[in-house]
């Protein structure tokens, strides 16, 4: 499997969790020490990825979610992905991910997001 395909599989865990509304469904995509940052209105949403899982559980299923990979760049053991998300329970997001190949498996290390008005 190519690195790009392996990364797409990782992103699928993330999207499956968004669609199910269950943080545990997206957990396999992330390194245990991953972080998340972005603004929800004027408030900074920042910290360990566990915050994202908890938010996802509270937010509920995004059954109408549409996602598109806008860019995917791999350099050796690091990668970046820009993901465009429409209708995450009525919201539009742009997610920027950094990934690292850890013990032969790609993991999201950081998510930075923009919530569109």
Secondary structure, 3 states (H helix, E strand, C coil): CCHHHHHHHHHHHHHHHHHHCCHHHHHHHEEEEEEEEEEECCEEEEEECHHHHHHHHHHCCCCCCEEEEEEEEEECCEEEEEEEEEEECCEEEEEEEEEEEECCEEEEEEEEEEECC
